[in-house]
Amino acid sequence: MMKRNLNDLLYFVTVAREGSFTRAAAHLGVTQPALSQAISTLEERMQIRLLTRTTRSVSPTAAGERLLQVAGNRIDEIEAELDMLTELRDKPAGTVRITCGPNVLRTTLLPKLTPLLQEYPDIHIEFDANHGFRDIVADRFDAGVRLGDTIDKDMIAVPIGPKLRMAAVASPDYFSRYPVPQTPHELTQHRCINQRMIKSGGLYVWDFDQDGGDLNVRVSGQLIFNTSEHIVDAALAGLGIAFLPEEEFGSHIKDGRLVRVLEPWCRPFPGYYLYYPSRKQPSPAFSLVLDALRVRKKRQPANNRAVN
């Protein structure tokens, strides 16, 4: 019934403004008899005459003038808002909320999204940087960023970076005091910097590759952190061996402030993915963010054939 009422009001406003059933019917894309019947039904329902009809013109009554002023203004406001939404579609704007870890925010998200933000000043991005696993649906995030093998199957996951490898590192000072481990098993004889997993509450078990199979090592040491940046700081201070994705150590390995060990036992694994609910209808702003972050496949060079 509400839908019918709104249609009848739109019909009335159009007829009153056009002053003609013929022009109003053409404007609305309906037949003149259907339009006339709709106005008559509206008048019967309200039990008041809204239009005065003559052979030459149609004009609103006093009651019709009042309804035209109220309903017409509301219809104009709705049409203006619809036009604005269409403009947003053509000119992306709005806020995109992403939950992610601090390191991937610094190394991947900000560098990739900086050109987008400069090109589209009406797009805003809110980052929730933390080490925990947030429920992006319950917490009203548009997307999250995690390692590829930790994402729920009911999510759409898009790779935003290359595969990663773990790295076991310590400072030169540490290895001046302790022997360099030659196998993962020897880590049990070292001071290792442990990581407390926020979701499970347990300590992270260091996993290596042994002839294509998994080799898990439980390590011990004086320090336990639940944040990767503090693990890096502790390793730089010579307090033990750290084990994190190699990108967490940044330039420290290259500059010699950290020494990498056990590299042959560290296999590649799925890198970071942007994930979001499969039932989500992406906004234009979100689609641009997604496109800016996704990994581009490198084009294979065409084979150059010699021309004889």
Secondary structure, 3 states (H helix, E strand, C coil): CHHHHHHHHHHHHHHHHHCCHHHHHHHHCCCHHHHHHHHHHHHHHHCCCCEEECCCCEEECHHHHHHHHHHHHHHHHHHHHHHHHHHHHHCCCEEEEEEECHHHHHHHHHHHHHHHHHHCCCEEEEEEECCCCCCCCCCCCCEEEEEHHHCCCCEEEEECCCCEEEEEEECHHHHHHCCCCCCHHHHHHCCEEEEECCCCCCECCEEEEECCEEEEECCCCCEEECCHHHHHHHHHCCCCEEEEEHHHHCCCCCCCCCEEECHHHCCEECCEEEEEECCCCCCHHHHHHHHHHCCCCCCCCCCCCCCC
